[in-house]
Amino acid sequence: MTQRILSNNTLLFNINSFYQLMKPRVMSLVIFTCVVGLIAAPVQVGFISSALSLCAVALGAGAAGALNMWYESDLDALMKRTCLRPIPTGKVSKNQALIFGLTTSFISVIALYYFSNLLSAVMLAITILFYVVIYTMWLKKLTPQNIVIGGAAGAFPPIIGWTIATGNITLEPILYFLIIFFWTPSHFWALSLYKTEDYNNANIPMLPVVAGIKITKVNIFVYGLILYIISLTPYYFGYLGLIYFSTCLILGSYYVYLCYKLLIETVDENKFAKKIFIYSILYLFLIFIAILIDGII
């Protein structure tokens, strides 16, 4: 009896370790924005087909996270923010992570093709490759603009959701892509401002490490302004109405205000950097909720 309990606990422990390997927080954001793209599309998809397609996208997002952790396990061990991840703590080996990541990547793309269409599967494959190869393996240690270019990987899900429903890509999902794309730099640069020591220890050329705090604050403010303008474009193109416009106006104004306060702050940059990082998550969530509500109403 005791042996069976220990065996069950070990199994649950292993499952949880592999689940954490898939970066569940990032995966949840991917699924959420993908769902918005799917529901916002002008074509309705059956519940079962939608659910199975979204499961495939979730698996693909998790696979990308696992391959990212496999490749960066040595760097993760050097950073306080990431040192407790499954590979640095020995819960999962590098080989296990690699096999798991490659296998789930393949299964996710094939499954999405089977349950949805070829374009969706291709977009998912591009997303995984972009995140793992372009961002993780190439850009991250090459340039302080890593998060700008690499941010495209996290911006693809609304387009994938749209293609699941329609089988094509139009301007509307591209605008949703651009919102996430221009949201990413200020979000991650705010994080890097108060985690500069981590990135410095890992020798990752994040903007504060390479260019300094002042330049980083300027860039956060500039990208905050660009994001504010881009977020309003779905309204001006006639895709969404006043509910969305009002939401963007209020949320975006406060976001720009926080970025400005960080820009002029000379004493406690970390305080406002943390505020921006935390608020940016709420901001993106509420913006995409507004897309859903406006589209339904």
Order of alpha helices (4+ residues) and beta strands (2+ residues): alpha-alpha-alpha-alpha-alpha-alpha-alpha-alpha-alpha-alpha-alpha-alpha-alpha-alpha-alpha
